[in-house]
Amino acid sequence: MKVVRKFFLTGIVVLLPLVVTLYVLSFTYRLLDSFLGGLIEAVLGRPVPGLGALLTIGLVFLVGMVATNVIGKKLIAWLEFLLNRIPLIKSIYGATKQIIDAFSLQKSNAFQRVALIEYPRKGLYAVGFVTGCGMGEVQEKTAEEVINIFVPTTPNPTSGMLVLVPQKEVTFLEMSVEEGLKLIVSGGVVTPKHNGKTQGNGNA
């Protein structure tokens, strides 16, 4: 029975990543194809598998092209203004946009660097992201210069807490923001490669 259990568990370990990958790809394909699939069927009188997915991808590229020019930006700003005036839609759209903006590659300066801090107490360490230096009332009422560190939760980095840490107690890491996010989302399973150099404290 031990041998059977060993073979079975090994088979699960080998097959599970493949099954999950195929499931995600299949779900994504069905989602893209169904987005415009109903419209295509209504126009042509019959479904055309795959055409909806292709047109959806084309629509995404088209919206991206429009959104990068001056007229498109003004149009999107006007649309956002309208959406933000509708009570229920405002809450959903606003929260979703904030999350996407925070983790978008185009908004990568939201997280400036990856940092290591002793949190929630001395002797325990947490990985966080530098979002800026302490300013305004917060800095005026703090004895030392502080750095804003966003400490995300695992495996959902969209939630977390803001910690204001004295600059001298922040250790800046060499890994990129993307590598830091992978480390957090994976719960430490995916660890970025390191060249072995020691990265001490420094300025943001």
VOTORLUM-134687 format. One line per 4 residues: number of its first residue (from 1); their letters; for each residue x, y, z of N, C-alpha, C, O. Coordinates in steps of 0.1 Angstrom, whole numbers. Each point is the difference from the previous one (the first is absolute). Example, Ala and Ser with C-alpha at 12.3 -4.5 7.8 and 13.67 -1.06 7.14 Angstrom:
1) AS) 132,-57,78,-9,12,0,9,12,0,10,0,7 | -14,11,-14,9,11,0,-8,11,8,5,11,1
This chain:
1) MKVV) 8,-12,0,-8,12,0,9,13,0,-4,10,-6 | 15,-11,13,9,12,0,5,3,-14,1,12,-4 | 2,-23,-4,5,3,-14,-11,5,-8,2,10,-8 | -14,-15,9,-12,5,-7,-2,15,3,-3,8,-9
5) RKFF) 3,-5,22,-2,14,4,11,9,-5,-3,11,-4 | 15,-16,4,11,8,-5,-2,3,-15,2,12,-4 | -5,-22,-4,-2,2,-14,-12,10,-3,1,8,-9 | -12,-10,17,-12,8,-2,3,15,3,-3,9,-7
9) LTGI) 10,-6,18,4,13,4,9,7,-10,-1,11,-3 | 11,-20,-2,9,5,-10,-7,4,-13,3,10,-6 | -13,-18,3,-8,3,-12,-8,13,1,-1,7,-9 | -4,-5,21,-7,12,3,9,12,-2,-4,11,-6
13) VVLL) 16,-12,12,9,12,0,4,3,-14,2,12,-4 | 0,-22,-5,4,2,-14,-11,5,-8,2,9,-8 | -14,-14,10,-12,3,-9,-7,13,4,-5,7,-8 | 5,-4,21,-8,11,5,4,13,-7,-9,8,-4
17) PLVV) 22,-4,4,3,13,-7,-5,0,-15,-4,10,-5 | 5,-21,-2,-4,-1,-14,-15,2,-1,-5,7,-8 | -3,-14,17,-14,1,0,-5,14,3,-9,5,-7 | 15,1,17,-3,14,4,3,9,-12,-8,9,-3
21) TLYV) 19,-10,-4,4,8,-11,-10,-1,-11,-5,10,-6 | 1,-23,2,-10,-2,-10,-13,6,3,-7,5,-8 | 3,-7,21,-13,6,5,0,15,-2,-10,5,-4 | 21,1,8,0,15,0,0,5,-15,-7,9,-3
25) LSFT) 14,-16,-6,0,3,-14,-14,-2,-6,-5,8,-8 | -1,-19,12,-13,-3,-5,-11,10,4,-8,4,-7 | 9,0,20,-9,9,6,2,14,-7,-10,7,-4 | 22,-3,2,3,13,-7,-5,0,-14,-6,10,-4
29) YRLL) 8,-21,-3,-5,-1,-14,-15,1,0,-5,7,-9 | -2,-15,17,-15,1,0,-5,14,4,-10,5,-6 | 17,1,15,-4,14,4,2,10,-11,-9,8,-3 | 20,-9,-4,3,9,-11,-10,-3,-12,-5,9,-6
33) DSFL) 3,-22,3,-9,-4,-11,-14,4,3,-8,4,-10 | 3,-5,22,-14,3,3,-3,15,1,-11,4,-1 | 22,4,2,-2,14,2,-7,6,-13,-9,8,2 | 14,-11,-13,-6,4,-13,-7,-11,-8,-5,2,-11
37) GGLI) 6,-14,17,-6,-12,-7,-15,1,-3,-4,-3,-11 | -3,9,21,-15,1,-2,-3,10,-11,-9,-2,-8 | 17,13,7,-2,10,-11,3,-6,-13,-7,2,-10 | 18,-10,9,3,-6,-13,-10,-10,-5,-4,0,-11
41) EAVL) -2,-8,21,-10,-9,-4,-13,7,-4,-7,-5,-9 | 4,16,15,-12,8,-4,2,6,-14,-10,0,-8 | 22,4,4,3,6,-13,1,-11,-11,-6,2,-10 | 13,-13,13,2,-10,-10,-10,-11,0,-2,-7,-10
45) GRPV) -6,6,21,-10,-10,0,5,-13,5,-8,-10,2 | 20,9,1,6,-12,5,13,3,8,7,10,-3 | -4,-18,13,13,2,8,12,-3,-8,0,-10,-8 | 11,18,10,13,-3,-6,10,-1,11,5,10,4
49) PGLG) -2,-22,0,9,-2,11,14,6,-2,6,-1,-11 | -2,9,21,13,7,-1,0,14,-6,9,8,4 | -19,-5,-12,-1,13,-6,-3,11,11,6,11,0 | -14,-15,10,-3,10,11,13,3,8,2,11,3
53) ALLT) 6,-21,-1,13,2,7,9,9,-7,6,9,5 | -5,-11,-19,9,8,-8,-5,15,0,8,9,1 | -21,-7,-3,-6,13,0,2,7,13,2,12,1 | -3,-19,10,1,5,14,15,5,2,2,11,5
57) IGLV) 7,-19,-10,14,4,1,3,13,-8,7,9,4 | -13,-9,-16,1,12,-9,-6,12,6,5,11,-1 | -17,-13,8,-6,11,7,9,6,11,0,12,2 | 6,-21,5,9,4,11,12,9,-6,3,10,6
61) FLVG) 3,-15,-17,10,8,-6,-5,13,-5,7,11,1 | -19,-11,-7,-6,13,-5,-2,10,11,3,12,-2 | -9,-17,13,-2,9,12,13,5,5,1,12,4 | 10,-20,-4,13,4,4,6,11,-9,6,10,5
65) MVAT) -8,-11,-18,4,10,-9,-7,13,2,6,11,-1 | -19,-12,3,-8,12,1,4,7,14,1,12,0 | 1,-20,10,3,6,13,14,7,1,2,7,10 | 7,-10,-20,13,6,1,1,14,-7,10,6,1
69) NVIG) -20,-2,-8,0,13,-6,-8,10,8,-7,-3,9 | 9,16,-13,-6,11,8,-15,-1,0,-7,1,11 | 0,-3,-22,-14,-1,-1,-5,-12,8,-10,1,7 | 17,-12,-8,-5,-12,7,1,2,15,-8,-4,8
73) KKLI) 19,11,-3,1,3,14,-11,9,5,-5,-3,11 | 1,12,-19,-11,9,4,-13,-7,1,-8,2,8 | 6,-11,-18,-12,-8,-1,-1,-10,13,-11,-1,5 | 22,-5,-2,0,-9,12,-2,8,13,-7,-5,8
77) AWLE) 13,17,-7,-2,8,11,-14,4,2,-6,0,11 | -1,3,-22,-14,4,0,-9,-12,4,-9,1,8 | 13,-13,-13,-7,-12,3,1,-4,15,-9,-3,7 | 21,5,-2,3,-3,14,-8,10,9,-5,-3,11
81) FLLN) 4,16,-16,-8,10,8,-14,-4,1,-6,1,11 | 0,-7,-22,-14,-4,0,-1,-12,9,-10,-1,8 | 19,-9,-8,-1,-12,8,1,3,15,-7,-6,8 | 15,16,-5,2,4,14,-12,8,6,0,3,12
85) RIPL) -9,0,-20,-12,7,4,-12,-10,3,-10,4,5 | 12,-17,-9,-10,-10,3,3,-8,12,11,-6,1 | -19,7,10,3,-5,13,6,-14,0,12,-2,4 | -19,-9,-8,5,-13,1,12,-2,-10,10,-6,4
89) IKSI) -11,10,-16,11,-1,-10,12,7,5,12,-5,-2 | -13,16,8,11,8,5,9,-8,10,12,0,-1 | -19,-7,10,8,-8,10,7,-11,-7,12,-3,3 | -18,-5,-12,6,-11,-6,11,4,-10,11,-5,1
93) YGAT) -14,15,-9,10,5,-10,12,6,7,11,-2,-4 | -14,11,14,11,7,7,10,-10,7,12,2,-1 | -18,-12,8,9,-9,7,8,-9,-10,12,-2,2 | -19,-2,-13,7,-8,-10,12,7,-6,10,-5,-2
97) KQII) -13,18,-2,10,8,-6,12,3,9,11,0,-5 | -14,2,17,11,3,10,9,-12,1,13,1,0 | -18,-13,0,8,-12,1,8,-2,-12,12,-3,0 | -18,5,-12,7,-2,-13,11,10,-1,11,-3,-5
101) DAFS) -14,16,8,10,10,-1,12,-3,9,11,3,-3 | -14,-8,15,11,-3,9,9,-10,-4,12,0,2 | -17,-10,-10,9,-11,-4,2,-1,-15,6,-9,-5 | -10,19,-2,3,1,-14,14,3,-3,6,8,7
105) LQKS) 0,-14,-17,14,3,-4,2,15,-4,10,6,2 | -21,0,-8,1,14,-3,0,9,12,4,11,-1 | -9,-16,12,0,7,13,10,-5,10,-2,0,12 | 13,-6,-17,9,-8,8,7,10,10,6,-5,10
109) NAFQ) -6,18,-12,6,9,9,-7,1,13,4,6,10 | -16,-12,-9,-8,0,13,8,-8,10,0,5,12 | 7,-16,-16,9,-7,9,14,3,-5,4,-4,-11 | 4,12,18,13,4,-4,10,-10,1,8,-3,-9
113) RVAL) -7,-4,21,10,-10,3,-6,-11,9,-10,2,6 | 17,-13,-5,-3,-10,9,8,2,13,12,2,-1 | -18,-3,12,8,2,13,-3,-11,10,-11,-7,0 | 20,6,9,-1,-10,11,-1,8,13,9,8,3
117) IEYP) -19,-11,5,-1,7,13,-3,-10,11,-5,-11,-2 | 9,15,14,-4,-8,12,-14,3,4,-3,10,6 | -6,-20,-9,-14,2,2,-7,-13,1,4,-9,-7 | -13,7,16,-7,9,9,8,3,13,-5,8,9
121) RKGL) 17,-14,-7,8,3,12,14,-3,-4,3,-5,-10 | 6,10,19,14,-3,-2,3,-15,0,-5,-7,8 | 14,4,-18,3,-14,-2,-8,-8,-10,4,-10,-4 | -15,16,0,-8,-5,-11,0,9,-12,0,13,2
125) YAVG) 1,-18,-14,2,8,-12,-12,-1,-9,-6,-11,-2 | 3,22,-5,-10,0,-10,5,7,-12,8,10,0 | -13,-15,-12,4,6,-13,-11,10,-3,-12,-3,0 | 16,15,-4,-10,11,-4,5,8,-12,11,-3,-5
129) FVTG) -19,13,2,4,8,-12,0,15,4,-9,5,7 | 20,1,-11,1,15,3,-10,7,-9,1,-1,-12 | -9,9,18,-10,8,-8,3,15,1,-6,8,-7 | 16,-4,15,4,14,1,6,3,14,1,-9,8
133) CGMG) 3,22,-7,6,4,13,-11,7,8,-10,6,-6 | 11,-6,19,-9,7,9,-1,15,-3,11,6,-1 | -23,-1,0,-1,14,-3,-12,6,8,-8,-7,6 | 8,20,-6,-11,7,7,-1,-2,15,11,-1,6
137) EVQE) -23,0,-1,-2,-1,14,7,-12,6,5,0,11 | -6,-11,-18,6,-13,4,15,2,3,5,-4,11 | 2,10,-20,14,2,2,3,10,11,10,-1,7 | -18,12,-7,3,11,10,-2,-5,14,7,5,9
141) KTAE) -15,-15,-7,-3,-5,14,8,-13,3,-3,-7,10 | 12,4,-19,9,-12,2,14,4,3,5,9,-7 | 1,-14,17,13,4,5,11,-2,-11,9,8,-2 | -11,-20,-6,10,-3,-10,-6,0,-14,-13,0,-1
145) EVIN) 21,1,-9,-5,-1,-13,-5,-14,-3,7,-9,2 | -19,9,-7,-6,-14,-2,-3,-2,-15,-1,9,-8 | 0,-22,5,-3,-4,-14,-13,-8,0,-3,-8,9 | -6,11,-19,-13,-7,-1,3,-14,-6,4,-1,-11
149) IFVP) -8,-9,19,2,-14,-5,-14,-7,0,-7,0,10 | 3,-4,-22,-12,-8,-1,3,-15,2,8,-5,-8 | -13,-1,18,2,-14,3,-12,-8,-5,-11,1,7 | 11,-8,-18,-11,-7,-5,-2,-13,7,9,-5,7
153) TTPN) -21,-1,-8,-3,-13,5,3,-11,-10,0,3,-12 | 1,-15,17,2,-12,-9,-12,-9,0,-5,-2,11 | 0,-3,-22,5,2,-13,-7,11,-8,3,2,-12 | -10,7,19,-7,11,-7,7,13,3,-3,6,10
157) PTSG) 11,-1,-19,8,12,2,-8,13,-1,5,10,2 | -18,-11,-6,-8,12,-1,-5,5,13,-5,11,1 | 7,-19,10,-3,5,13,13,0,8,9,-7,-3 | -9,15,14,11,0,8,-1,13,9,-11,4,3
161) MLVL) 23,1,1,0,11,9,11,9,-2,11,-4,-5 | -12,17,8,10,10,-2,8,1,14,-6,2,10 | 19,-3,-11,8,1,12,11,11,-3,6,0,-10 | -5,9,20,9,11,-1,13,-4,8,-1,0,12
165) VPQK) 11,-2,-19,12,-6,6,12,10,-1,2,6,-10 | 5,-4,21,12,9,0,9,-5,-11,3,-11,-2 | 3,21,-5,8,-3,-12,12,-9,3,3,-9,-7 | 3,11,19,12,-8,4,-4,-15,3,9,-8,0
169) EVTF) -22,5,2,-4,-13,3,-5,-8,-13,-6,-11,2 | 7,17,-13,-5,-6,-13,12,-6,-7,10,7,-3 | -11,-19,-1,10,-7,-8,-5,-1,-14,-10,-8,-2 | 16,14,-8,-5,0,-14,6,-13,-7,11,-3,1
173) LEMS) -20,-4,-8,4,-12,-7,3,3,-14,-5,9,-6 | 13,-18,0,3,1,-14,-10,-5,-10,0,4,-12 | -9,-12,17,-10,-6,-9,-9,11,-5,-3,10,6 | -3,-13,-18,-9,9,-7,-14,0,7,-2,-10,8
177) VEEG) -6,20,-11,-14,0,6,-7,-13,-5,-8,-6,8 | 9,3,-20,-7,-12,-5,5,-13,7,-8,-8,3 | 21,7,0,5,-12,7,-5,0,14,-3,-10,6 | 2,22,0,-6,1,14,-14,-4,0,-4,-7,10
181) LKLI) -4,10,-20,-14,-4,0,-1,-15,-2,-9,-6,6 | 17,0,-14,0,-14,-2,4,-7,13,-6,-11,4 | 15,16,4,4,-5,12,-11,0,10,-3,-10,7 | -5,21,-6,-11,1,9,-12,-9,-4,-6,-7,8
185) VSGG) 2,8,-21,-11,-8,-5,2,-15,2,-9,-7,3 | 21,3,-5,3,-15,1,2,-4,15,3,-12,2 | -3,21,7,2,-3,14,15,-4,3,2,-8,9 | 7,13,-17,14,-3,2,5,-12,-8,12,-3,0
189) VVTP) -21,-3,-8,4,-12,-8,9,4,-12,10,-6,-2 | -14,17,-4,8,6,-12,9,10,6,-4,11,3 | 17,-14,-2,10,9,5,9,5,-11,6,-8,-7 | -5,21,6,9,6,-11,15,-4,2,4,-2,11
193) KHNG) 3,0,-22,14,-3,1,7,12,5,-3,12,-2 | 14,-14,10,8,10,5,15,-2,-3,5,-11,0 | 2,22,-3,14,-1,-4,9,-1,11,12,-2,-2 | -17,2,15,8,-2,11,6,12,7,6,-1,10
197) KTQG) -8,13,-17,5,12,6,-9,5,12,-12,-3,-1 | 18,9,11,-8,4,11,-6,14,-3,7,9,-4 | -20,-8,6,-7,13,-2,-3,6,13,-10,-5,7 | 16,15,-2,-2,6,13,-11,11,-1,-7,1,-10
201) NGNA) 7,7,21,-10,11,0,5,11,-9,12,1,-4 | -22,6,-1,3,11,-9,-12,9,-3,-10,-2,6 | 12,12,-14,-11,9,-3,-9,-6,-11,4,-8,-8 | -16,12,8,-10,-4,-9,3,6,-14,-7,-3,-10
